[in-house]
Amino acid sequence: LAVTTPQAAATTLAIHREAFSAPDLLPAWERVIAMVVQPGVDFDHSEVQHYDPQAATALSAFIETQPRIVFEAHSTDYQTEASLHALVRDHFAILKVGPAATFAFREALFALAAIENELLPQGQRSELIEVLDRCMAEHPASWKNHYHGDAQQLHLLRRYALSDRSRYYWGEAEVQAALAKLIDNLQRHAPPLILLSQFMPEQHAAVVAGELQAEPLALVRHKIFGRL
């Protein structure tokens, strides 16, 4: 578990130093470089708790007394660029990001699916969004203990939650097939600028500036890197 106070950090370090004090384990301890902590940043399905440097002052000061060890900040997804810089400045040198990357991947693909819906008649579309949601509804093991509410709330969470439990479904055969069809459709029917402007405005700006090709995989990568 990620520790949240200097007292907890000191106790955790002492326990682990003792556990690794045996001669055959001591070399492994020498390779330890970081402790996972919770410096007050977090997120749930729909909201982000942003970094407050003042609230983390004591925890930040503690690590200055520890040779060789830095902090790994837990759950830094969705923090602003300024907050990420502040975290590193305050000795939270390793930033842990997970769902934010796959959330951006999902956002990009949903935007491309919206573009596809405008370009092609229904029988030719990938129906990626519907296929993914149907797969999640039919196989709820990866989200049922995390999402709660009525049918409408579950519908929104499956598709759009910051916790992004949809990331566990991209490898499913039917989702992979829909994704392949989406990419193929938009490689054969390049997204026009007016639709990029509507559904992917940041990527539209990069295409207009000559920095990006309006090719589906390139658009997806640009969206992910822009988020991170």
N, C-alpha and C positions, 0 to 999 in steps of 0.2 A: 504494500500500500504506500501511496505517496505521503510523506510526512509534511506537516504544515507549520511547525514551530521549531525554533532553535533547540528547545529542550528535547523534542522528539527526534530531531536530527542527531543530536549528541548521543542519545540512547541507542538509536539505530546503528550508528557508526561503531559504538562500543560493543554491541552485540555481535556485529559482523566481524570486527577485528578479533574478538575472542574465538568465534567459530572458525576463523581462518588461521589461528595461531599455531596449529599443528605443523610440524616441519614440512610434511608432504603437501600442505595446502598454502603455505606462506607465499610461494611464488605466484600463485593465482591471485592472492590479495594484492600483490604488487602491481598487478595488471588492472586493478579496479581504478577507474578514472572518474566515476560520477555516482551521485545518489539521486534518485527520483524524488522530487518534492512537489508540493502543490502550493504555488505562490499566490493563490487567490484568483487564478484564471480558470475558467471552466465554461461549459456550454451544455445546454440540454437540447430538447427537440426543436425549440423555436427561439431561444434567447442565448446571448453570449454575455458572460461576465468578464469584463475587460480588466486589464492589468492596472493595479493601483500601486505605484512604487512605494508610497508612504506606508501602506499596509504590510509590505514585505520587507521593511527596513531591517528588522531584527534577524529574520531568516537570511537575508543577503549578507549581513555583517558576520554571521556565524561562519560562513564558508571561508572567509578571509583568514580564519584561525587554523584552517585545515590544509596541510601541505598536500599537493598533488590531486586533490579531489575538487571537482566542480559540481554544480547542480545540473540535473536534467529536469526541466520544467514539464510537468504533466499537463496534457490537454491544452496546448497552445493554439489549437485550431481556431480560425476565424478572428484571431487578434489582428489589430491594425498594424501596418508597417512600423509606425512609431512605437507601438507597444512592444513589438518584437525586438526593436533596437534597444529599448529600455530594459527588457528582460536580460539581454546579453550584457549590457552595461552593468547590471546588478548581479552578475555572476551566475545567472541561469544560462549557462553557455550552450547547453544542448536543448533544442526545442523539439518537443514531441508532437508530431502532426500525423493524423490518421484520416478520419472522416472528411476533413476539409478537401483533401486531394480527390477522393472519390466523389464527393459532393459536386466539385467542379466538373469532373468527368460526366456525371449524370446531368448537370445543368447544360453542358455543351451538347450532349446527345439529345436531350429533350428539345433544345433550340433547333437542332438540325431536323428533328422529327416534325417540328412545327413548320419549318421551311418546306420539307418534303410534302406535307399536307397541302400546302398552297400550290405546289408545282405539279403534282401528279394526281390522277383520279384515284378513287378509293381502292379499286381492285389492284392497283400497282404499288400501293404504299407498303412500307414495312410494318406499320402499326406498332412500332417499338414500345411506345409508352403503355399501350393496352396490353401487349404481350408480357412486359415486365410486371405490371401490376397483377395480371392474372396469375402469373407464376408465383408471385409472392402470396397472393390470396390462397392458392392451392397448396402451398408448401410454407406454412407460417412459422416453422420452427425457429428461424433466425430473427424474427421480430416480435413474436407474440408475447414474450416476457418483458418487452421494452415499450411497446406502444399500447396505450389504453384509451378508451373512449367509445363513443357510438360509431356507427358505420361511416358517417361522414368524416369524423375525426380520424379514424383509422385510414380512410382513403387518402386524406391529406398527408398524414404522417408517412405512409408507405412511399408516397411519391416525393415528398419535399422536406422531410425532417432533417435538421442539421446533423443528427446522429447517423443518418444515412445507412440504415440497415439494408437498403437495396444493393449495397456493395457485395453482399454475399450471393447475389443471384446472377451476376453477369456471366458466370461460367456455365449456367444451365443451357442445355442444348437449344431449346426453343428461343431463348433470349439471344444466344449467339447467332442463330439463324436470322432473327429479325435485325440484329445489329449489322450483320453482313449485307443484308438486303438494303438497309438504309445507306450504308457507305457506298454500295454499288450504284444505287439510284442517284446519289448526289455526285458521284464521279462521272456518271453519264449525263446528268442534268445539273450543271454547275449552279450553285446558289447565286441568283442575281443580286446586285448591290442593294436594290430596294428591300429585299427580304433580309439580307444581312443587316441592314440598318434597323429594321424592325425588331429582329429577334437576337442579333448578336452585335450590338452597336460598337463595342470595343474592338471586335474583330473587323467590323466594317471599316473603322477608322484606320486600322493597320493595313487593310487591303488597299484602301484609297491612297495611303501614303507610300504604297509600293513595298511595304515591309512584310507582307504576308500574301500567300496565294489562297484564293477562294476554293481550296480543296478540303474535303471534309476532315481528314485526319489532321491536317495542318491546323485547321480551325479548332479542333478539339485540343490539341497540344497547347495552342496559344491561350485558350480559355483556362486551362489548368495552370499554366505558368503565371498567368495574370492573377489568379486567385492566391497563389502561394508567394 
